Amino acid sequence: MLIEKKTVLGVYSDSGLNAVELALLETDGIDVYHQPVCMSRPYPIDLKDKIFRFILKGDYTQTYEMKEIDSFLTDFHISVIREFYEEHKRKYPDIDAIGYSGHVVYHKPKDKISISLGSSDKIAKEFNTPVVSRFIQSDLKSGGQGGPLFASYYTAITQKFKKPIGIVSLGGITTLTCIGEFGEMQAFDIGIGTRLLDYWIYKHTGSEMDFDGLYASKGTVDKRLLSRLLNEKFYLQHPPKTVDKNEFIDMYEQVLGCSLPNGAATLTALIAHSIKKAQTFLSVQPQEWILIGGGIYNPVLVRMIKSILTEPVRTGVECGFQNTTLNAQSYAFLSVRSLMKLPISFPHTTGVSEPTTGGKIFYP
């Protein structure tokens, strides 16, 4: 197939239902030809509550309720995409495809099951544009873990960087991608990330997160508890591996004996130390680390990581990345790779037996 440049829009719904990210790329699935054009919009509170209540029920057999929630979510995504189109239609009148994450409500990689809300078919018809989605599900079907999937995009945006480098995504899940001197890629989920810390803060204060690491900065790390948490089964498991968040429920219970600041400090340290622990699984060692994701805005976490890792550490912002929409950018990039039949899954990223393309294309 001819490799050609396309203009594509990536749409990503974050796991915490805080916002929908959009990013427009011009790419051929190998190179990115300009800085992405990005936008994000917060979820309406009523829709956020409806989806959270549905997820908490954990019953995905109620077809009517699931279809109703799916419809509400899709309509919101369509409204945000339409807003983006209207704002940028003069400069980008023709968009070749939409890369769409949907919203994952259930992910059980061991059972090869991942359920996402959001109708790709409806979005394709609404905008008369092909939609590429179901990347996780296609990887699972090919024998992978369902992720991590973004190694090829990180390779594209770091072409001029000195290698090897380690890219750590500090999101609800902490994910590590290592890119070697000759472009070799290795990626896996390190473990639970800011999701556990955010939940700790929410249960104690009602706040969404530890803003600026305020509580952690006032606490003391419980070193014995930290050591015990770092020896949980997932942290000792060799990659490829991806997190099922339910594996970490009992970790929260182990922290319950801590005060609010000490628990925050210990959970922050868990994220930082898990990166160091994950180094033992790498085939090549990074000469530099790049931190991306929402966690880079927590200065206490970033300082901890810098104090633990012996190599230089920079944030994605310092590297010139549009950090807050990297996931949407990645889905845009993956959609073009899917259209071009280029691989998005690799043996040392998701665990497939050979490099494999993925995603399902929904035509209008």
C-alpha positions as CSV (number, residue, x, y, z in Angstrom):
1,M,0.0,0.0,0.0
2,L,1.2,3.5,-0.8
3,I,2.3,5.4,2.3
4,E,0.8,8.9,2.1
5,K,0.3,11.9,4.4
6,K,-3.2,12.2,5.8
7,T,-5.0,14.8,8.0
8,V,-6.5,13.0,10.9
9,L,-8.3,13.9,14.1
10,G,-7.6,11.9,17.3
11,V,-10.3,11.8,20.0
12,Y,-9.6,10.4,23.5
13,S,-11.7,10.1,26.6
14,D,-9.6,10.1,29.8
15,S,-10.2,7.3,32.3
16,G,-11.3,9.8,35.0
17,L,-13.9,11.3,32.8
18,N,-12.4,14.7,33.3
19,A,-12.2,15.7,29.7
20,V,-12.3,14.7,26.0
21,E,-9.0,15.4,24.2
22,L,-8.8,16.2,20.5
23,A,-5.7,16.5,18.4
24,L,-5.3,17.0,14.7
25,L,-2.2,15.6,13.0
26,E,-0.8,15.6,9.5
27,T,1.1,12.3,9.4
28,D,1.8,9.3,7.2
29,G,2.0,7.0,10.2
30,I,5.8,7.3,10.3
31,D,6.5,11.1,10.5
32,V,4.5,13.9,12.0
33,Y,4.6,17.0,9.8
34,H,3.6,19.8,12.1
35,Q,2.8,20.6,15.7
36,P,-0.6,19.1,16.5
37,V,-3.7,21.3,16.7
38,C,-5.3,20.5,20.0
39,M,-8.4,21.1,22.1
40,S,-10.0,19.6,25.2
41,R,-13.4,19.9,26.8
42,P,-14.6,18.9,30.2
43,Y,-17.3,16.3,30.7
44,P,-20.7,17.7,31.8
45,I,-21.2,16.8,35.5
46,D,-24.5,15.0,34.9
47,L,-23.0,12.8,32.1
48,K,-20.0,12.1,34.2
49,D,-22.2,11.0,37.1
50,K,-24.3,8.8,34.9
51,I,-21.3,7.0,33.5
52,F,-19.6,6.6,36.9
53,R,-22.8,5.1,38.4
54,F,-23.0,2.7,35.5
55,I,-19.4,1.6,35.9
56,L,-19.7,1.2,39.7
57,K,-22.7,-1.2,39.2
58,G,-20.3,-3.4,37.2
59,D,-23.2,-5.0,35.4
60,Y,-22.7,-5.0,31.6
61,T,-25.6,-7.4,30.9
62,Q,-28.2,-4.6,31.1
63,T,-28.4,-4.0,27.4
64,Y,-30.9,-1.1,27.6
65,E,-29.0,0.9,30.2
66,M,-25.7,0.3,28.4
67,K,-27.2,1.5,25.1
68,E,-28.6,4.6,26.7
69,I,-25.3,5.6,28.3
70,D,-23.5,4.8,25.1
71,S,-25.8,7.1,23.2
72,F,-25.3,10.0,25.7
73,L,-21.6,9.6,25.6
74,T,-21.5,9.4,21.8
75,D,-23.6,12.5,21.4
76,F,-21.3,14.5,23.7
77,H,-18.3,13.3,21.7
78,I,-20.0,14.3,18.5
79,S,-20.8,17.8,19.8
80,V,-17.1,18.3,20.8
81,I,-15.9,17.1,17.4
82,R,-18.3,19.4,15.7
83,E,-17.0,22.3,17.7
84,F,-13.5,21.4,16.6
85,Y,-14.5,21.2,13.0
86,E,-16.2,24.5,13.1
87,E,-13.2,26.2,14.7
88,H,-10.7,24.8,12.2
89,K,-12.6,24.2,9.0
90,R,-11.0,27.1,7.1
91,K,-7.5,25.8,7.5
92,Y,-8.4,22.1,7.5
93,P,-11.6,21.7,5.4
94,D,-11.0,18.0,4.7
95,I,-10.2,15.5,7.5
96,D,-9.3,12.1,6.2
97,A,-10.1,10.0,9.2
98,I,-10.9,10.1,12.9
99,G,-9.0,8.0,15.4
100,Y,-11.3,7.2,18.3
101,S,-10.6,5.7,21.7
102,G,-14.1,5.4,23.0
103,H,-14.3,5.2,26.7
104,V,-13.1,2.0,28.4
105,V,-15.4,0.9,31.2
106,Y,-14.1,-2.7,31.7
107,H,-10.7,-4.1,30.9
108,K,-9.6,-7.6,31.8
109,P,-6.6,-8.5,29.7
110,K,-6.2,-11.9,31.3
111,D,-9.6,-12.9,30.0
112,K,-9.1,-11.0,26.7
113,I,-12.0,-8.7,27.4
114,S,-12.2,-5.0,27.0
115,I,-15.5,-3.1,26.8
116,S,-15.7,0.5,25.5
117,L,-18.6,2.9,25.2
118,G,-18.9,5.2,22.2
119,S,-20.4,4.5,18.8
120,S,-17.7,4.7,16.0
121,D,-20.4,3.9,13.4
122,K,-22.6,6.8,14.5
123,I,-19.6,9.2,14.5
124,A,-18.6,8.0,11.0
125,K,-22.1,8.7,9.6
126,E,-22.4,12.1,11.4
127,F,-19.2,13.4,9.8
128,N,-19.1,11.3,6.7
129,T,-15.6,10.3,7.6
130,P,-14.0,6.9,8.3
131,V,-13.5,6.3,12.0
132,V,-10.7,4.0,13.2
133,S,-11.2,2.5,16.7
134,R,-11.2,-0.7,18.8
135,F,-7.5,-0.7,19.0
136,I,-7.4,-2.4,22.4
137,Q,-9.9,-5.1,21.3
138,S,-8.0,-5.9,18.1
139,D,-4.7,-6.2,20.0
140,L,-6.4,-8.6,22.5
141,K,-7.8,-10.6,19.5
142,S,-4.2,-10.8,18.1
143,G,-2.9,-12.3,21.3
144,G,-1.7,-9.1,22.9
145,Q,-2.4,-7.6,26.3
146,G,-4.4,-4.7,24.9
147,G,-1.6,-2.2,25.5
148,P,0.5,-0.2,25.8
149,L,-0.1,1.0,22.2
150,F,1.6,4.3,21.9
151,A,5.3,3.2,21.4
152,S,5.2,3.9,17.6
153,Y,4.0,7.5,18.2
154,Y,6.6,8.2,20.9
155,T,9.2,6.9,18.4
156,A,7.9,9.4,15.8
157,I,8.0,12.4,18.1
158,T,11.5,11.6,19.5
159,Q,13.3,10.9,16.2
160,K,15.8,13.7,16.9
161,F,16.4,12.7,20.5
162,K,19.5,10.9,21.7
163,K,18.8,7.3,22.4
164,P,18.1,5.1,24.4
165,I,15.4,7.1,26.2
166,G,12.7,6.1,28.7
167,I,9.3,7.7,28.4
168,V,7.2,7.4,31.5
169,S,3.5,8.3,31.3
170,L,2.3,9.4,34.8
171,G,-1.4,8.9,34.4
172,G,-3.9,6.8,36.3
173,I,-1.7,3.9,35.3
174,T,2.1,4.4,35.1
175,T,3.4,3.2,31.7
176,L,7.0,2.9,30.6
177,T,8.2,3.0,26.9
178,C,11.9,2.5,26.1
179,I,13.2,3.4,22.7
180,G,16.7,2.0,21.8
181,E,19.5,3.4,19.8
182,F,18.3,1.6,16.6
183,G,14.6,2.3,17.1
184,E,13.8,-0.9,19.0
185,M,10.8,-0.5,21.3
186,Q,9.8,-2.0,24.6
187,A,6.7,-0.9,26.6
188,F,4.7,-2.1,29.5
189,D,2.5,-0.9,32.4
190,I,4.7,-0.3,35.5
191,G,1.7,-0.4,37.9
192,I,-1.0,1.7,39.4
193,G,-0.3,5.4,39.0
194,T,-2.0,8.5,40.2
195,R,-5.4,6.7,40.3
196,L,-4.7,5.3,43.7
197,L,-3.3,8.5,45.1
198,D,-6.3,10.5,43.7
199,Y,-8.7,8.1,45.3
200,W,-6.9,8.4,48.6
201,I,-7.2,12.2,48.5
202,Y,-10.8,12.1,47.3
203,K,-11.9,9.7,50.2
204,H,-10.2,11.9,52.8
205,T,-10.9,15.4,51.5
206,G,-13.4,15.2,48.6
207,S,-10.8,16.8,46.3
208,E,-10.0,15.3,42.9
209,M,-6.2,15.0,43.5
210,D,-3.3,16.1,45.6
211,F,-2.9,19.5,43.9
212,D,0.8,20.5,43.7
213,G,1.6,17.5,46.0
214,L,0.4,19.6,49.0
215,Y,-0.5,16.6,51.2
216,A,2.4,14.5,50.2
217,S,4.8,17.3,51.0
218,K,3.6,17.4,54.6
219,G,3.8,13.6,55.1
220,T,6.5,11.0,55.8
221,V,6.9,7.9,53.6
222,D,6.2,4.7,55.4
223,K,9.2,2.8,54.2
224,R,8.0,-0.6,55.4
225,L,4.6,-0.2,53.7
226,L,6.3,1.1,50.6
227,S,8.5,-2.0,50.4
228,R,5.5,-4.3,50.9
229,L,3.5,-2.5,48.2
230,L,6.5,-2.7,45.7
231,N,6.5,-6.5,46.2
232,E,2.9,-6.9,45.1
233,K,2.5,-9.6,42.4
234,F,2.2,-7.2,39.5
235,Y,5.4,-5.3,40.2
236,L,7.3,-8.6,40.2
237,Q,5.7,-9.9,37.0
238,H,7.9,-9.8,33.8
239,P,6.5,-7.9,30.8
240,P,4.6,-7.8,28.6
241,K,2.0,-6.8,31.0
242,T,-0.9,-4.3,31.3
243,V,-2.8,-3.2,34.4
244,D,-6.2,-4.4,35.4
245,K,-7.0,-1.8,38.0
246,N,-8.9,-4.3,40.1
247,E,-5.6,-6.0,40.9
248,F,-4.8,-3.1,43.1
249,I,-7.9,-2.8,45.3
250,D,-6.3,-4.4,48.3
251,M,-3.3,-2.0,48.1
252,Y,-5.6,0.8,49.1
253,E,-6.7,-1.2,52.1
254,Q,-3.1,-1.6,53.2
255,V,-2.6,2.2,53.4
256,L,-5.7,2.8,55.5
257,G,-3.7,2.8,58.7
258,C,-1.8,5.9,57.5
259,S,-2.6,9.5,58.2
260,L,-3.8,11.6,55.3
261,P,-0.4,13.2,54.6
262,N,1.6,10.0,55.3
263,G,-0.6,8.0,53.0
264,A,-0.3,10.6,50.2
265,A,3.5,10.6,50.7
266,T,3.7,6.8,50.6
267,L,1.5,6.5,47.5
268,T,3.5,9.2,45.7
269,A,6.7,7.4,46.6
270,L,5.2,4.2,45.2
271,I,4.8,5.8,41.8
272,A,8.3,7.1,41.8
273,H,10.0,3.9,43.1
274,S,8.0,1.7,40.7
275,I,9.8,3.4,37.8
276,K,13.2,2.4,39.3
277,K,12.0,-1.1,39.9
278,A,10.8,-1.4,36.3
279,Q,14.3,-0.7,35.0
280,T,15.3,-4.3,35.9
281,F,12.9,-5.5,33.1
282,L,14.5,-3.3,30.3
283,S,16.7,-4.9,27.7
284,V,18.5,-1.5,27.2
285,Q,18.9,1.2,29.9
286,P,17.8,4.7,29.1
287,Q,20.4,7.5,29.0
288,E,17.6,10.0,29.7
289,W,14.0,9.9,31.0
290,I,11.1,11.9,29.8
291,L,8.0,12.3,32.0
292,I,4.6,12.9,30.4
293,G,1.0,12.8,31.5
294,G,-0.9,14.6,34.3
295,G,1.5,13.6,37.0
296,I,4.2,16.0,35.7
297,Y,2.1,18.8,37.3
298,N,2.7,17.3,40.7
299,P,6.1,18.9,41.7
300,V,6.5,16.5,44.7
301,L,6.2,13.5,42.5
302,V,8.6,14.9,39.9
303,R,11.2,15.7,42.6
304,M,10.9,12.2,44.0
305,I,11.5,10.7,40.6
306,K,14.5,12.9,39.9
307,S,16.0,12.0,43.2
308,I,15.6,8.2,42.6
309,L,16.7,7.9,38.9
310,T,20.4,8.4,38.2
311,E,20.0,9.6,34.6
312,P,18.8,13.1,33.5
313,V,15.0,13.6,33.7
314,R,12.9,16.1,31.7
315,T,9.2,16.6,31.4
316,G,7.3,16.5,28.1
317,V,6.6,20.2,28.4
318,E,10.4,20.9,28.5
319,C,10.7,18.7,25.4
320,G,8.1,20.8,23.5
321,F,5.3,18.3,23.6
322,Q,1.7,19.3,23.9
323,N,1.5,17.2,27.0
324,T,-2.2,17.4,27.9
325,T,-3.3,15.9,24.6
326,L,-0.7,13.2,23.9
327,N,-3.2,10.4,24.1
328,A,-5.4,12.0,21.5
329,Q,-2.4,12.6,19.3
330,S,-1.4,8.9,19.7
331,Y,-4.9,7.7,18.6
332,A,-4.7,10.0,15.5
333,F,-1.3,8.5,14.7
334,L,-2.5,4.9,15.2
335,S,-5.5,5.4,13.0
336,V,-3.2,6.3,10.1
337,R,-0.9,3.4,10.8
338,S,-4.1,1.2,10.7
339,L,-5.2,2.7,7.4
340,M,-1.7,2.1,5.9
341,K,-1.6,-1.5,7.3
342,L,1.4,-0.6,9.4
343,P,1.9,-2.4,12.8
344,I,0.8,-0.8,16.0
345,S,1.4,-3.8,18.3
346,F,4.8,-5.4,18.8
347,P,6.1,-8.5,20.7
348,H,7.9,-6.3,23.2
349,T,5.1,-3.8,23.7
350,T,1.7,-5.7,23.9
351,G,3.1,-9.2,23.6
352,V,1.8,-10.2,20.2
353,S,3.9,-12.9,18.5
354,E,4.8,-10.6,15.6
355,P,4.4,-7.0,14.6
356,T,0.6,-6.6,13.9
357,T,-1.6,-3.8,12.6
358,G,-4.8,-3.2,14.4
359,G,-7.9,-1.1,14.8
360,K,-11.3,-1.5,13.1
361,I,-12.3,0.9,10.4
362,F,-15.9,2.1,10.4
363,Y,-16.9,3.7,7.0
364,P,-19.7,6.2,6.7
